[in-house]
Amino acid sequence: MATEGGGKEMNEIKTQFTTREGLYKLLPHSEYSRPNRVPFNSQGSNPVRVSFVNLNDQSGNGDRLCFNVGRELYFYIYKGVRKAADLSKPIDKRIYKGTQPTCHDFNHLTATAESVSLLVGFSAGQVQLIDPIKKETSKLFNEERLIDKSRVTCVKWVPGSESLFLVAHSSGNMYLYNVEHTCGTTAPHYQLLKQGENFAVHTCKSKSTRNPLLKWTVGEGALNEFAFSPDGKFLACVSQDGFLRVFNFDSVELHGTMKSYFGGLLCVCWSPDGKYIVTGGEDDLVTVWSFVDCRVIARGHGHKSWVSVVAFDPYTTSVEESDPMEFSGSDEDFQDLLHFGRDRANSTQSRLSKRNSTDSRPVSVTYRFGSVGQDTQLCLWDLTEDILFPHQPLSRARTHTNVMNATSPPAGSGGTNPGSNGNSITMPGNSVPPPLPRSNSLPHSAVSNAGSKSSVLDGAIASGVSKFATLSLHDRKERHHDKDHKRNHSMGHISSKSSDKLNLVTKTKTDPAKTLGTSLCPRMEDVPLLEPLICKKIAHERLTVLIFLEDCIVTACQEGFICTWARPGKVEITGGKSNDIQDNNHAY
């Protein structure tokens, strides 16, 4: 699957790969790194991360790139597939002592050619707000580490807000901040706002408003990553305890949960329309979870180690208004069909809502997503109609011999599992897998969990969410404009019977054996198993970044090299070599 041969070829790093839409090619001239291009000693360092922002300037070259390598933080103009990167001219460069940058996020709402707000989280727990264009350091949050002393694992601006941001820590806590408020000179005191199964939310109790506004305690162990839904109303969190938890962010209600096959969950991403969530983690799997149904609808196996990043590709997600047909790869036709580009999310969302609002199935949907892992491999996946909308199970037994050849297979996936109706998954050992079939999804064999809801849902929440899920895009925008006002004053409207108590979240250890086979964690044979479209080794060190842009895919590894992969048709290919596009005579 990952290789066409054995031995030496298996360890060969790929510089191009082909999918149905055409050839993706690595552009060496568009590689970013430290100015001297010398790899740093990645042992013990925090993962290399990359953040993008578009400044919407008139030059047409408004993309900016930020990345961290060890103790260093760099800010560059990003040229993409168009032009060679000049590594000797970073717009801003910072070197930190005593702590390392771990993650960062731009505020896309306020970014201009003159100013940009960048949040940076650190290994010692602090969060810094800087402006790399003005070269200003405006504020430092949790400076004395009175709020949390543990490593910052994820930091993001709250969608649609100029001032609110959310920070997750390896302590398992998340904090909501406002850039306008200070953190105080003493440790904060908290008052319980809401409590649920393995989570609690507290407000900061003080005479004057101070940071943090809210403290979330979620699950057991580190909170590894969180992601806001495309409309900003829901929050998906993945933790070291192996759970995905999805919350309504404003009302602080738990919408649904999922459990990994084993081990921690490390990464999470929403589909462009907010209907599906993909996670990856220490079970070497990617797992697709339906937001509306609150259930696992598919798993994907192609990685041979932990999955570090999952991401949807909104530019290759295909929504077609006629009978299903294979995507031809013509960029012009594709753009015309989907009206993607800057308004791609609106187009996808409206078309997908049309797809889900009727039983006549006039719209064909294929979601594309990717994953990278510690095995140095990039995998691309298609989530197709037969997985999203199964009508009836196919009777033939499934054989997984061509997908289950990992060196450390998921627990319980070998042999016949109890309660598996006799369906067995054979393990081929180290044999070379056969070539991929045309479809990347294997047939459905069971309907055991097809209509089941997660056990944490009650009728009221389920009906409320279903009602929300059918709102048109216009309705959502109408409700979106006063979000900041509501968020700053919503705490008084949320009642909790135990709001006067300071008891912490009731943490109960979940026995993995009790969740396996339930809707929280269905067995491997109970849900479709996806095969990757491609699975290629593209780096020497573990991969830590995967970002889909309009004309390219961006990856990065722990060596500190950020690579650009041109999409099909975005660079001119002659004689197997790509000609760098240096002028405006080419369509890119």
N, C-alpha and C positions, 0 to 999 in steps of 0.2 A: 504494500500500500504506500509506504513512504519512500520506497526505493524501487528502481527497476532491476536492480541486480544485487549482488552481495559483495562482501569483502570491502575493498577500497572505496567502491562507489557509494557504499552506505554512509561513509564518513565525509563524503565530498559535499562542500557547501554549494548550494544552488544559487545561481545569479538570475535565473528566469524560470517561469513556469507558465503553463497554458491551461486555461479554463475554457468553458463554452464560449465566453465572450471574446476570447483572444489571448494574446501574449502579454504577460506582466514582466517587466524587465528592470533589474536593479540599475540605478544610475550612479556610478561611482563619483561623478563630479558633484552630486547633490548630497554627499555624505557630510554630516555635521559631527563635530567632536570637540575636544579641547583643542586650542589653537595649534599645539605642536603634534597633534594626532597620535600621541603616545598613549597606549592603553594604560589605565591606572590599575593598581592592585585592588581587585574587586572583593577580595576576601574580607568578610566582616562589614563591608560597606552596605549602605541602604540602597534599595533598587534605584536604577536610573529611571527617571520619569520625564515625560515631555508634555508641555502644554502649548496650545496654539491660541492665537487671537487674531481677528481681522480688524484693522483700524479703519476700514471703509474710506481710505483716502482716494484721491483722484488719480493717482499714478497707476492704479491697477496692480500694484505690488504691495498690498497692505497687510500681508500675513507676517506675523511675528512669532518667533519660536523661543521657548524657554526650556532649559533642561538642567538637571543637577547631575554632577559626577563627583562622588566622594564629598569633600568639604566645599566644592565649588558650585557656583550657579552662573549660568550664561544666558544671555538674551541677544538674539540675532534677528536680522531680516531674513525671512525664509523665501528662497527663490523657487522652491519646488522643482518642477521638471524643466523650467525655462532656462536657468543660468547656473553657472558654477558658483558654489558657495565660497565666500572669502572669509576663511576662518580667522584671519589676522585682525578682523575688524568687528568684534562684538560690540553691540550698542552698549551693553552693560555687563560687567563681570564682578562677582563677589566671592570672596573666600572667607569662610567662617572658622572660628576657633572654638574648640570645646563642644561643638555640636555640629550636626550635619543636616542639610536639607533632606527631607523625606518625600515631600509632595508639594504641589502648587496648583493654583487655579487663577485664571484671568476673569475679571468681570467684563463680560462681553457687552453688557448693557451700557456701560459708561465709557467704553474705550473710544478714544479719538486719536488723531495723528499727533496730538500734542501731549496726551496724558493717558496712562493706562494703570489700572489698579490690579496688582498681583499679590495674592496671598501665598505665603510660604510656610509650611509646617516643618518642625525640626525634631530631631531624635530625642532631645531633652524635654520636649513638651511645649515649647513656645510656638507662637504664630506671629509672623511678621507681615505687615502691610507695606509694600514698597511700590514705587513708580519708576520702572527701569528707563523710561524715556526722559523724565525730568531728573532721574538719578536721585530721587528722594527716598528716604526711609521715614514714613509718616508715623507709624505706630507699632508697638510691640505688645502683644497680648500674652497673658500668663507669664509675664517676664520673671516674676519671682517663683514661678511654678507652684503657686498656692492653690490653683484650680486643679491641676493634674500634672504629675511628675513623669508620666510615661510617654513613650514615643507617639508622635502624631502619625496616624496611618492614612488619613484621608482628609482633605480640606476642600470645600466647595462653597461658592456663593449660592445663596438661595435663589432659584430662578425668579426673574422679574423684580429683584430687589437691588437697590443701589448700596444698601448698608448692612444687610443681614448675611451672615455666613455660618456654616456648620462645620464642626471639627470632630473627628473621631480619633480615639486613642487606643493603644494596645491594652489599656486597662479595661476595655469593654464599655467605656463611657463615651457619649457624644455631648457636645455643648453647642448651644446656639448663642452667637455673639452679635452685637451691633457695633459697627466701627465708630459710631458716635459716642459710645459709652466707655468708661474706664473699667478696669478690673478690680479696683479697690486695693487697699494696703493690708488687708487681713484675709484669711481664708473665708470663702463664702459659706453662708448658712442656707440650708435648703428646706423647702416645705413641699410635701408630697402633693402632686397635682393629679396624677393618674397612675394606676397600677394594673397590670395584667399578667398573663402567663409568661414568666421569665423576662419581664421588662417593667420598668418604672420610670416615670417622668417627674422631675421636681422643678419647682420655680426657685429662683434666688430670692432669699428673704432679707431685705435690707430697707432702710428708711428712704434712700434715694436709689433710682434705677442704676444698676451696675451690671457688668458682665460676670458670669454668663446669664443670659435671660432664662435659659432652660438647661437642665442636665438630664440626659437620657442614660439609663443603665440598661444595657441590652445583652441578654444571654450570658454565657460562660466564656471566659477567656477574651482574647483580643477581638476587637471589632475591626475586621480587615479592610472593608471597603463599603461605601454606600453610594447610591445613585438615585437622583430624582427622576420621576417619570417625565416624559416630554412636556406635559402640561404643568408640571411643578407641584401637583397636588399630592402625589404619593412618594414614599421614600422606601427604597429597597436596601436592606442591610445584610451583609454576610459576615459570619463570625467564625472564630476558631472552634466553636462547639459544633460546627457543621450545619448550622441552621441559616436558611434564608428567611428573613422576617420582613413583611411588607406592611407599612403603616400609612394611614391617612395622616399627612404631615400636620395639617391645621387642627384637626380634631383629636390628634394623638390616639387614634384607634388602630388596633391591630387588624389588618385586612386578611392576612393569610400567612402560612408558614410552609416550609419544605425542609427536609433533612437530606444531607449528602449521603452517598452510598457508604462512605466512611471518611473519617478525617475532617479537617477544617475546610470551609469554603473561603477562597481567596479573592474572588473577583465576581463582578456582577454588571449587567448591562440591560437596558430596556430596548425593545424594538421601537422603530421610529413612530409607530402609532400607539405605543403604550399597552399593547395587548399581550405581549409575551416578555418574559424575563429569562435571560440566559445566565447561568452561573458556571464557574469552574473552580477546581480546588485540588485537594490532596488525594482524591480518588481517581485522578488522571482522566476524569470524564468532563464533558460539557453537558449540562442539564437544562432542558427547555421547560419552563413553567408557564402555564396559562394564567394570566392575571384574572380573567373573568371567571374561569372555572376553578381556580385555586387548586390546580393539580399538575403533576408532571405529565407532559405529553410526549416527550422523547428524551433520549440520552444519546450522546455521541462519544465514540471511542476511537481515538487516533493517536493521542499523546502517550508517550512512554514514561512520563514523569508528571509532576504537579503542573496544573494549568495556572498561569500567572495573570493572563489578561484575556477577557472576552469582549468583543465589540461587534455591533451590527454595522453593516455597510448600507447606508441609506441610498447610495447612488446605484447600487446593483440590485436592491430590492425591487422586484418586478411586479407591477400591478397592471393587468391587461384586461380590457373591456370586452374581449371576445373569447372564443374557445382557447384553451391553453395551447401555447405554442412556444417553441424553444427560442430563447433570447438570442438574436443574431449577432449582437455586439456592435452594431452601427451606432456610434455615439450620437449622431444627429437625430436618428430615428428615436433612439432611447430618450433623449432629452425632450423631444417633441411629444413623445407618448406620455411621459410622466410629469412634465413641467417641473423637473427637478432643478437643481441649482440652489439659489438662495431660498426659494419657497418650497423646497423639496418636502419638508415635514408637513406643511399644510396640504400639499397635493396627496402625499401618501396617506395621511390621516383621513381625508375626505373620501378617497377611493376605498380605503379599507373599511371605513364605517359603512359605505354602500355595500361592500362585499358581505358584511356581517348582518345587514339589515334585511336580507332576502334569502329565501330558500331556493330560488331558481338558479343560483350560482352563475350570474353573468360575468363575474369578475374572477380572473385567475390570479392567485397570489403566490409569490415565492420570496421568502425572506433569505437574504444572504448575511451570514455572520462569520467572523473569524476568531481564531484563538491562537495564542502563543504560550510556550511553556518552558519549564526548566530543562526540557529535553532538546532545546535549541530549535524546535520545529514550529513552523507556521502551518496551521490547518485552516482551510476554508470550507464552509458548510452551507448547504441549501436546505431550508425548511420549506417543504413543498405541500401541495394540496392534499396528497394522500395521508400525510401526517396531521395536518391542521384540521381537516374535515373528513375523518374516516366515516364511511357509511355503514359498512359491515365488515367484520373480521374475515380475513382470508383463511381457508381451512388448512392449507398446507403448513406443515411445521417449518419453523425458521431455522436456518443453519447460519452460524456466525463465524465460520472458520476463517473468513477473510478479514474480519475486523478485530478479533480477539487474540492478537498475537503480541500483546505487550509483555515486557519482561516481568512486570508485577501487576497481574490482572486484578480487577476489583474483587473484593472479598465476596464469596458466595457465587461467583460467576463461573466457576469450574464445576463440571459434572452436573448432576441433577439436584436442584434445590428442593427442599421440602415444600410441598404445596405448589409445585410448578407444573402440575398436570402432566408430568413426564417429559416435558420439553427440556432437552439437555443442550448445553452449549459446549461444543468440543473445543479443545485447546490444541492448536497445531504445533506448539513449541516454537522452535526457531526456523520452521520451514518458510520458504519464500511465498508470500501470499499471491493468489491469482490477481489478474488485473481487475480494476473496478468495473462493476456493471454500469450501464448507462444511467440508471437511477441511483441516487446516493442514499436512498432510504429503503430499509427492508420492510417486508409486509407485516401488517398487524396480525398478531396471533391470539390476542385475548381482549376481552372487553371488561375485565374485572373492575377497573376503576374508571370506566368511561364517563359515568355520570356522577361520580362521588365528589363531594365537596370536602375541603379540609375540615377536620374536627373542631378547629378553633372558631369557625364561623357560626354565628347565630343568624336567624332569619332576617333580623332587622338590618344587620350590616350587609348581608348578602343582597337583599333587595335594594338597599340604598346604593350599593356599588353598581349593581346591574343598571339601575336608573341612570347613574352617572356615566356608565360606559356607553350608553346609547345617545348621549348628548352630541349635538352637532358641534363642529369646530367653532361656529359662530357663537353658540351658547357659551362655550367654554371661555372664549375671548371676553364676552360680556361680563362673566364672573371674575375675570382675571385682573381687571384694572384696579380694584381696590384691595388687592392682596396684601400690600405692605401695611395698610391701615389695619386690616383685620389681624394680621400676624402680630402687630405690636400691641394690640389691645384684646387679643382673643382669650387671654388666660382667665380673665374674670368670667367668661361665659362658659368655661368648661368646669362642670361640677364634679366633685369626687367625695363620696361619703367619708373617706378617710383623709380628707385634705388637711385635717388638723394634726395628723400623726406624722412622725418623721421616720416611720419604719421603712427600711430599704426593701428592694425587690426580693420577693421570695424565690430563691433559686433552688430548683429541684433538678437533680441530675437525671438526664433522660437516658434510659438504657437503650443503646442502639439496637439490641435484639428485639425490643418491643416495637420499634418504629419500622423495622424492615418488613415489607409486605403490606404495610398500611398505605393510606393515601399520602401520608407524609413522606414516605420513602418506598415506592413500589419496587418489587423485585425486577431484576434485569429483563426477565422474559415477559413482564407484564406491560412493558411500553416499547414502542418502536426504537430500534437502535440505528442511529445515523452513521453513515460512513462519510469521511471527509472527501470533498471533491479533489483537493490536493493536500498533501502532507509532505512538506519539504524542510530539510535542515538548511537554515539560512544564516547561522552564526556559530562562533566558537564557544561563546558563553551563553548562559541562560538569558532568555528573552524576557524583557520587562515592559515593552511598549508595543501597542498595536492601535493605530489611528487611521481611519478611512477618510481621505479628503477627495475632492471632486476629481482631480486629475492623477491622484497617486495614492499609494498606501505607505504609511510611515511605520517603521519598526525600529526598535532599539534593543541593544543587549547590554549586559552588565560590564562589558569592556568600555562602554561609554561612546559607542558609535551609533549615530542616528542615521538610518538608511531610508532612501526614497525609492519606491518601486513604481515606475510609470504604468498607468493603466493602458489597456490596448488602445492604440490610435493616438496616444498623447505624445509620443515621440516618433520620429520617422525611422523605420527599420529598413536597412539596406544590407543585403549580404550577411544577415545574421548579426550585424552590429548596429547600434543606435547612434544616429547623428544628433549631437546636442543641438537643441533649438535655441538659437541666439537672436532671432529676429522675429518680426511680427507677420512673416509671410506664411507661417504654418498655423494650422488650427490646433490648439492645445487646450 
